């Protein structure tokens, strides 16, 4: 697996931000899309929540299994033919997943797992390493400079939400407090690195999207009306896609000056999305439907 490049094209910007590191990983890994102009849906997944294209060109999906049941969560490999292959198991309710170097990182309720290229999973950041007890770890992001971010949706009702930062030395710090210093970001969910000093943070509770300044702690609201704002993904042209878990919708945001464009309402619970490296296909896990859809970028 190749390492992340930081040679980001400054023309690929939205809200003054460069192309996300997560997409760059994929751009280095895959060629053109293998899918056509019509959505292709693969079924047979049990509560799929998040998806990523690994540096080995395979598609990895987290599955919660039975929600709230310990030990039955997993990561599987899904290919375009519909084949689902177990990869890593023994998790609880795994959600966000990212690919960095030779490893996958997975957010799982109160801990973060690291999964190697053979599917061996180990707890990388245990609950005890956090500066305060995590409640519901959700999405992950990586800035390509050694900093990882993980959101904590708290109790889901606006209490104890947070975003934490950790590094390869397993040091963890609190960067966004959704209850005290940034109460407007009550239920942090999807994360996307906007530039080295900013994160895009999806607020699941009120359906807003924020640009969070990692230096000042200021949270600038960029838009709303996204319902249960969940997954965030950016294409190679700087366009942003936002999923709405509560209402099963998918939005496209071209710039901060234009209102979001609703591009699909055909999902039950569109969760944490990703793009294929060519930027032509959005990968959309639908938790309630138990599916993964390959949705052509309009």
MIDRENZA-191270 format. One line per field, with one value per residue (C-alpha): residue in one letter; residue number from 1; y, z, x. Coordinates in pm, 1 decimal. Layout:
<sites>
aa	[a | ...] .
i	[NUM | ...] .
v	[Y | ...] .
w	[Z | ...] .
u	[X | ...] .
</sites>
This chain:
<sites>
aa	[x | x | x | x | x | x | x | x | x | x | x | x | x | x | x | x | x | x | x | x | x | x | x | x | x | x | x | x | x | x | x | x | x | x | x | x | x | x | x | x | x | x | x | x | x | x | x | x | x | x | x | x | x | x | x | x | x | x | x | x | x | x | x | x | x | x | x | x | x | x | x | x | x | x | x | x | x | x | x | x | x | x | x | x | x | x | x | x | x | x | x | x | x | x | x | x | x | x | x | x | x | x | x | x | x | x | x | x | x | x | x | x | x | x | x | x | x | x | x | x | x | x | x | x | x | x | x | x | x | x | x | x | x | x | x | x | x | x | x | x | x | x | x | x | x | x | x | x | x | x | x | x | x | x | x | x | x | x | x | x | x | x | x | x | x | x | x | x | x | x | x | x | x | x | x | x | x | x | x | x | x | x | x | x | x | x | x | x | x | x | x | x | x | x | x | x | x | x | x | x | x | x | x | x | x | x | x | x | x | x | x | x | x | x | x | x | x | x | x | x | x | x | x | x | x | x | x | x | x | x | x | x | x | x | x | x | x | x | x | x | x | x | x | x | x | x | x | x | x | x | x | x | x | x | x | x | x | x | x | x | x | x | x | x | x | x | x | x | x | x | x | x | x | x | x | x | x | x | x | x | x | x | x | x | x | x | x | x | x | x | x | x | x | x | x | x | x | x] .
i	[1 | 2 | 3 | 4 | 5 | 6 | 7 | 8 | 9 | 10 | 11 | 12 | 13 | 14 | 15 | 16 | 17 | 18 | 19 | 20 | 21 | 22 | 23 | 24 | 25 | 26 | 27 | 28 | 29 | 30 | 31 | 32 | 33 | 34 | 35 | 36 | 37 | 38 | 39 | 40 | 41 | 42 | 43 | 44 | 45 | 46 | 47 | 48 | 49 | 50 | 51 | 52 | 53 | 54 | 55 | 56 | 57 | 58 | 59 | 60 | 61 | 62 | 63 | 64 | 65 | 66 | 67 | 68 | 69 | 70 | 71 | 72 | 73 | 74 | 75 | 76 | 77 | 78 | 79 | 80 | 81 | 82 | 83 | 84 | 85 | 86 | 87 | 88 | 89 | 90 | 91 | 92 | 93 | 94 | 95 | 96 | 97 | 98 | 99 | 100 | 101 | 102 | 103 | 104 | 105 | 106 | 107 | 108 | 109 | 110 | 111 | 112 | 113 | 114 | 115 | 116 | 117 | 118 | 119 | 120 | 121 | 122 | 123 | 124 | 125 | 126 | 127 | 128 | 129 | 130 | 131 | 132 | 133 | 134 | 135 | 136 | 137 | 138 | 139 | 140 | 141 | 142 | 143 | 144 | 145 | 146 | 147 | 148 | 149 | 150 | 151 | 152 | 153 | 154 | 155 | 156 | 157 | 158 | 159 | 160 | 161 | 162 | 163 | 164 | 165 | 166 | 167 | 168 | 169 | 170 | 171 | 172 | 173 | 174 | 175 | 176 | 177 | 178 | 179 | 180 | 181 | 182 | 183 | 184 | 185 | 186 | 187 | 188 | 189 | 190 | 191 | 192 | 193 | 194 | 195 | 196 | 197 | 198 | 199 | 200 | 201 | 202 | 203 | 204 | 205 | 206 | 207 | 208 | 209 | 210 | 211 | 212 | 213 | 214 | 215 | 216 | 217 | 218 | 219 | 220 | 221 | 222 | 223 | 224 | 225 | 226 | 227 | 228 | 229 | 230 | 231 | 232 | 233 | 234 | 235 | 236 | 237 | 238 | 239 | 240 | 241 | 242 | 243 | 244 | 245 | 246 | 247 | 248 | 249 | 250 | 251 | 252 | 253 | 254 | 255 | 256 | 257 | 258 | 259 | 260 | 261 | 262 | 263 | 264 | 265 | 266 | 267 | 268 | 269 | 270 | 271 | 272 | 273 | 274 | 275 | 276 | 277 | 278 | 279 | 280 | 281 | 282 | 283 | 284 | 285 | 286 | 287 | 288 | 289 | 290 | 291 | 292 | 293 | 294 | 295 | 296 | 297 | 298] .
v	[0.0 | 345.0 | 641.0 | 957.0 | 1235.3 | 1594.7 | 1735.2 | 1880.9 | 2086.2 | 2432.3 | 2459.5 | 2181.0 | 2400.5 | 2442.1 | 2693.9 | 2782.5 | 2423.8 | 2179.6 | 1831.3 | 1602.8 | 1361.6 | 1070.8 | 1125.3 | 1160.1 | 813.0 | 676.6 | 880.9 | 715.7 | 372.8 | 329.3 | 407.5 | 486.6 | 373.0 | 24.2 | 129.2 | 276.6 | 569.5 | 392.8 | 318.4 | -34.6 | -171.4 | -463.2 | -616.5 | -863.4 | -631.1 | -615.7 | -252.4 | -114.0 | 225.3 | 347.5 | 274.9 | 347.7 | 254.8 | 116.1 | 180.9 | -179.4 | -81.6 | -283.9 | -145.8 | -186.3 | -150.5 | -144.6 | -345.4 | -293.1 | -635.1 | -636.8 | -286.0 | -276.7 | -633.8 | -663.1 | -851.2 | -903.7 | -593.3 | -632.6 | -497.3 | -668.2 | -635.2 | -571.3 | -597.1 | -482.6 | -834.4 | -832.2 | -1063.9 | -988.0 | -1119.5 | -1102.6 | -911.2 | -813.1 | -918.7 | -896.6 | -532.8 | -394.1 | -130.7 | -7.8 | 309.9 | 543.8 | 390.7 | 545.2 | 406.5 | 537.9 | 374.2 | -1.6 | 16.2 | 81.8 | 275.4 | 213.3 | 408.2 | 172.0 | 319.0 | 396.2 | 288.4 | 313.2 | -2.5 | -39.6 | -314.8 | -433.2 | -552.6 | -910.9 | -816.6 | -841.8 | -590.8 | -440.0 | -164.5 | 137.4 | 401.9 | 251.8 | 434.8 | 500.0 | 711.3 | 980.2 | 1292.1 | 1221.2 | 902.4 | 876.1 | 797.6 | 716.2 | 745.8 | 797.8 | 926.0 | 950.8 | 1181.2 | 1210.8 | 1523.0 | 1352.6 | 1514.1 | 1265.7 | 1399.2 | 1181.2 | 1310.5 | 1117.1 | 1250.3 | 1154.5 | 1197.7 | 1188.7 | 1076.4 | 1168.3 | 1434.0 | 1713.5 | 1613.4 | 1516.9 | 1556.5 | 1613.1 | 1584.0 | 1437.2 | 1441.8 | 1160.8 | 1070.4 | 767.3 | 794.8 | 734.3 | 1077.2 | 1204.5 | 1558.1 | 1729.6 | 1981.4 | 2044.6 | 2035.7 | 2022.4 | 2096.4 | 2374.4 | 2566.2 | 2480.8 | 2416.0 | 2482.6 | 2159.9 | 1948.0 | 1605.5 | 1583.7 | 1314.2 | 1323.9 | 1471.3 | 1590.1 | 1765.4 | 2098.3 | 2217.3 | 2172.1 | 2418.7 | 2339.3 | 2051.0 | 2020.0 | 1881.9 | 1749.3 | 1807.3 | 1515.7 | 1673.0 | 1990.3 | 1910.5 | 2174.7 | 2173.4 | 2361.1 | 2461.0 | 2429.9 | 2627.1 | 2401.6 | 2702.0 | 2942.0 | 2693.0 | 2892.8 | 2697.6 | 2869.1 | 2742.5 | 2679.2 | 2550.0 | 2364.5 | 2168.0 | 1841.3 | 1649.5 | 1395.5 | 1515.5 | 1213.4 | 1141.6 | 1397.9 | 1335.9 | 1562.1 | 1497.2 | 1597.8 | 1923.7 | 2045.7 | 1962.2 | 1829.9 | 1551.9 | 1524.8 | 1233.5 | 1261.9 | 951.6 | 1044.0 | 1104.0 | 889.3 | 1178.0 | 1279.3 | 1640.5 | 1808.1 | 2139.0 | 2315.3 | 2629.9 | 2821.6 | 3073.0 | 2820.4 | 2629.1 | 2252.1 | 2051.9 | 1749.7 | 1468.6 | 1161.8 | 1071.8 | 698.5 | 569.9 | 459.1 | 578.4 | 702.4 | 672.8 | 755.0 | 794.9 | 790.3 | 844.4 | 617.5 | 758.3 | 883.3 | 1095.1 | 948.5 | 722.3 | 780.5 | 476.8 | 492.6 | 247.2 | 228.8 | 95.9 | 16.8 | -135.0 | -335.6 | -223.3 | -52.3 | 160.3 | 270.8 | 604.4 | 787.9 | 1148.4 | 1368.9] .
w	[0.0 | -86.7 | 145.2 | 133.8 | -91.9 | 23.7 | -328.4 | -322.5 | -615.9 | -484.0 | -758.4 | -592.9 | -327.1 | -158.8 | 121.4 | 73.8 | 129.3 | -64.5 | -179.2 | 122.4 | 209.1 | 216.7 | -149.1 | -238.7 | -94.8 | -338.1 | -631.4 | -588.0 | -571.7 | -842.7 | -1206.8 | -1381.1 | -1246.9 | -1334.1 | -1302.7 | -1552.5 | -1545.0 | -1353.0 | -978.6 | -889.1 | -552.9 | -360.2 | -83.1 | 196.6 | 439.1 | 803.4 | 912.6 | 690.6 | 817.3 | 650.9 | 341.3 | 217.3 | -84.7 | 50.6 | -93.5 | -220.1 | -443.7 | -244.5 | -101.2 | 275.4 | 457.2 | 830.8 | 949.8 | 1289.8 | 1287.8 | 1554.3 | 1699.7 | 2061.6 | 2056.0 | 2154.3 | 1933.0 | 1621.1 | 1432.3 | 1143.5 | 835.3 | 503.2 | 149.5 | -120.7 | -492.1 | -792.7 | -857.5 | -520.9 | -345.5 | 26.0 | 195.2 | 573.4 | 656.7 | 1026.1 | 1307.3 | 1683.5 | 1690.4 | 1862.0 | 1648.2 | 1407.9 | 1219.1 | 1052.4 | 858.2 | 688.2 | 502.9 | 590.0 | 465.8 | 519.9 | 769.4 | 820.8 | 1124.6 | 1256.6 | 1514.1 | 1741.0 | 2019.3 | 2276.5 | 2098.3 | 1771.5 | 1601.0 | 1370.6 | 1110.4 | 913.8 | 551.7 | 660.5 | 855.5 | 1199.9 | 1427.1 | 1745.6 | 1968.9 | 1880.5 | 2099.5 | 2400.2 | 2591.0 | 2874.0 | 2645.0 | 2589.2 | 2807.9 | 2893.6 | 2847.5 | 2487.6 | 2438.9 | 2072.2 | 1846.3 | 1489.5 | 1196.9 | 1132.1 | 926.8 | 864.7 | 759.9 | 605.1 | 861.5 | 1145.3 | 1293.7 | 1314.7 | 1412.6 | 1548.8 | 1622.6 | 1927.5 | 1879.1 | 2254.1 | 2377.0 | 2043.6 | 2210.3 | 2223.4 | 2530.4 | 2545.1 | 2172.2 | 2081.8 | 1828.2 | 1944.6 | 1783.8 | 1820.7 | 1673.6 | 1611.4 | 1966.1 | 2082.8 | 2244.0 | 2245.5 | 2295.7 | 2283.4 | 1998.9 | 1983.5 | 2281.2 | 2157.1 | 2498.2 | 2635.5 | 2387.4 | 2063.4 | 2170.6 | 1818.8 | 1706.3 | 1937.6 | 1767.9 | 1568.5 | 1301.8 | 963.4 | 941.1 | 647.6 | 657.0 | 477.3 | 518.6 | 790.8 | 1018.5 | 946.6 | 967.7 | 808.0 | 1075.8 | 1010.0 | 1288.8 | 1289.1 | 1535.5 | 1353.7 | 1000.3 | 975.9 | 830.8 | 1002.3 | 918.9 | 1244.7 | 1301.6 | 1483.5 | 1594.2 | 1723.2 | 1804.0 | 1598.7 | 1424.8 | 1110.9 | 982.7 | 608.6 | 542.8 | 676.0 | 578.0 | 551.8 | 793.5 | 979.4 | 838.0 | 820.1 | 553.6 | 379.5 | 64.4 | -187.6 | -555.6 | -754.0 | -863.9 | -509.8 | -503.0 | -174.3 | -121.7 | 198.9 | 307.3 | 517.7 | 731.8 | 876.3 | 542.7 | 306.4 | 89.6 | -90.5 | -152.9 | -367.7 | -266.7 | -544.9 | -355.4 | -39.7 | -249.9 | -387.1 | -201.0 | -169.2 | -461.1 | -375.3 | -605.4 | -457.8 | -217.7 | -284.5 | 27.0 | 362.1 | 568.1 | 364.7 | 601.8 | 578.0 | 209.7 | 3.9 | -356.6 | -594.2 | -687.7 | -1029.3 | -860.3 | -1078.7 | -831.4 | -479.3 | -251.9 | -27.8 | 257.6 | 349.6 | 703.5 | 714.1 | 366.2 | 422.0 | 92.3 | -70.2 | -374.8 | -645.7 | -737.8 | -1047.1 | -981.0 | -1171.8] .
u	[0.0 | 126.9 | 163.8 | -42.8 | 81.2 | 52.6 | 92.2 | -256.6 | -376.3 | -473.6 | -736.1 | -934.9 | -1089.6 | -1424.2 | -1471.5 | -1102.8 | -985.8 | -771.6 | -866.6 | -897.9 | -619.4 | -864.3 | -948.9 | -581.5 | -521.1 | -778.4 | -649.4 | -313.2 | -469.8 | -730.1 | -776.4 | -1102.6 | -1435.9 | -1556.4 | -1918.1 | -2159.0 | -2398.1 | -2674.2 | -2654.5 | -2548.5 | -2660.7 | -2514.9 | -2725.4 | -2658.9 | -2478.0 | -2587.2 | -2611.4 | -2331.5 | -2215.9 | -1896.8 | -1691.4 | -1340.8 | -1129.3 | -805.4 | -461.8 | -476.3 | -772.7 | -1024.9 | -1348.8 | -1385.2 | -1718.4 | -1785.7 | -2086.1 | -2241.4 | -2407.3 | -2677.8 | -2676.5 | -2567.4 | -2437.7 | -2072.8 | -1830.0 | -2040.2 | -1923.9 | -1682.7 | -1508.3 | -1578.4 | -1447.2 | -1706.0 | -1641.0 | -1844.9 | -1977.6 | -2152.7 | -1910.6 | -1874.7 | -1559.8 | -1498.6 | -1179.6 | -1167.5 | -1400.3 | -1453.7 | -1564.6 | -1874.0 | -2052.4 | -1781.1 | -1861.6 | -1610.9 | -1321.9 | -1018.2 | -718.1 | -371.5 | -53.9 | -70.9 | -355.3 | -722.1 | -845.9 | -1196.9 | -1401.1 | -1593.4 | -1811.3 | -1538.9 | -1220.1 | -1029.3 | -903.9 | -603.4 | -633.0 | -330.6 | -319.4 | -394.6 | -706.3 | -550.2 | -725.4 | -585.8 | -716.9 | -503.8 | -671.6 | -853.8 | -1124.8 | -880.2 | -657.5 | -922.0 | -915.1 | -1277.1 | -1480.9 | -1607.1 | -1975.5 | -2026.0 | -1722.5 | -1833.3 | -1628.7 | -1254.0 | -1030.7 | -657.2 | -466.4 | -163.1 | 66.9 | 32.7 | -291.5 | -601.8 | -945.8 | -1241.7 | -1588.7 | -1792.0 | -2167.0 | -2222.3 | -2560.0 | -2723.1 | -2937.0 | -2680.2 | -2482.5 | -2113.7 | -2047.4 | -1682.9 | -1403.5 | -1072.6 | -728.5 | -474.1 | -136.3 | 82.3 | 217.8 | -140.2 | -165.5 | -523.6 | -654.0 | -992.5 | -1021.3 | -1398.2 | -1630.7 | -1988.9 | -2131.2 | -1911.8 | -1694.7 | -1883.5 | -2244.5 | -2373.7 | -2204.3 | -2414.8 | -2391.9 | -2064.6 | -2074.8 | -1899.9 | -1548.8 | -1339.4 | -1003.3 | -1044.9 | -685.9 | -420.8 | -601.5 | -966.9 | -1210.6 | -1550.7 | -1782.9 | -2131.8 | -2382.6 | -2624.5 | -2865.4 | -2970.0 | -2859.3 | -2587.1 | -2238.1 | -1954.5 | -1599.1 | -1408.5 | -1088.7 | -842.0 | -636.0 | -901.7 | -1177.0 | -1427.0 | -1702.9 | -1835.0 | -2167.6 | -2156.3 | -2503.5 | -2803.0 | -3109.2 | -2917.6 | -3142.1 | -2930.6 | -2599.3 | -2370.9 | -2109.2 | -1886.4 | -1682.9 | -1513.5 | -1449.0 | -1140.9 | -1304.0 | -1361.9 | -1732.1 | -1866.9 | -2121.1 | -2324.3 | -2544.5 | -2859.6 | -2902.0 | -3241.6 | -3413.3 | -3207.7 | -3097.0 | -2778.6 | -2672.9 | -2409.5 | -2251.3 | -2061.0 | -1958.8 | -2036.6 | -2231.4 | -2478.9 | -2751.1 | -2707.0 | -2839.8 | -3053.2 | -2942.4 | -3112.3 | -3393.1 | -3388.8 | -3216.0 | -3351.9 | -3053.6 | -2757.5 | -2461.4 | -2088.2 | -2000.8 | -1679.1 | -1576.5 | -1391.4 | -1049.8 | -1157.5 | -1424.0 | -1697.4 | -1874.3 | -2004.5 | -2006.1 | -2313.9 | -2378.1 | -2746.8 | -2773.5 | -3144.0 | -3151.6 | -2834.2 | -2686.4 | -2388.7 | -2472.4 | -2229.7 | -2388.7 | -2254.0 | -2157.0 | -2403.4] .
</sites>
